[in-house]
Amino acid sequence: MKALTTTLALLAIAGLSMAAEDGKKKPEGGKPKMNPEEMFKKLDKDSNGKVSKEEFLASPGAKKDAAKAEERFGKMDKDKDGSLTLEEMSPKKKK
């Protein structure tokens, strides 16, 4: 019984260690979360340095709930020019 407990503890520690090395947060769905720069590059289909509203709404996540995606786009588009820059897509860091 002691050997089994020790083995399970070692497996748990190894699993935690591997998860920490991964470096990407995994939401409950299991897929790693993209950082803002990766997301921006993926959404910017025409590579013009901006994500248009059309590009944003064409993403798989936006297609699940278009109304919510449109609302989110409006909140993120700080300068209200109809497109998002990498800066607008990046979360503000608290000091």
N, C-alpha and C positions, 0 to 999 in steps of 0.2 A: 504494500500500500504506500509506503514511504517513497519507494522508487517511482511509482506511478505519479505521485504528487510532485516529485522533483522534476520528472520528465514534462509534465503539463506546465509547470512553472517556467521551465526553460523554453518551451515552445511559445508560451505567451510573451516572454521577454524578447525572443527572436522576432515574433510577429510585430511587436511594438517598435522594435528597432528598424525593421524593414519599412514599416509605415512612416516612420520619422524620416528615413532616407528618401522616400518618394518625393517629398517636398511640395506636392500639389495637394490641395484640399479636395477630398472626395465627398460630394454631397450624398444624400441617402440613396440616390439612383445608382451610385457606384462609379460614374464617370468623373474623371478629374476635372476640376474647375479651371477654365482658361484664365490667364491673367489678362488685364485690359488690352495690352499690346497685341497679344495673340488673337483676341476676339476682334479687335479693330482690323487687323490684317485680313482676317477671314471674311468680315462683313464688307470691306472696301473692295468690291468686285472689280471696279474699273481702275483701281490703284491711283486715284487722284488725290489721296491724302485726306479725304472726307468720306463719311458714311452718310449717304442720302437717306431720306425717309423711306424711299422705295427699297433701297438695299437693306435697311434695318427691318422693315416689315416683311421682307422675303426670307428672313432667317427662320429655321425650323422652330425655334422657341416662340417667335412672334406669331407664327401661323397657328399655334395652339390656342392663343387668345389675342386676336388682333386688336380688340378694344383696349386691353391692358397694355399691349405693346405700343400702341399709338399714344396712350397717356404717358407711358414711361419715356418715349422719345421726346415728347413735349417738355417734360421735366428736365431731361438731360440737355436739351438744346438751349443752353443758357443765353446765347446771343440771338436766338430766334431767327437764324438764317436758313433754316430748313435742312441743315446737315450737322453732323457731329464730327468734332475733331477728336484726336486721341485724348487731349486734355479734358474735354467734356465727358468722355467715356470713362476716364480714370477716377476712381473714388478719391475724395479729398482726404488727406491724411491729417489726423488730429495731432495737435502739438502738445 
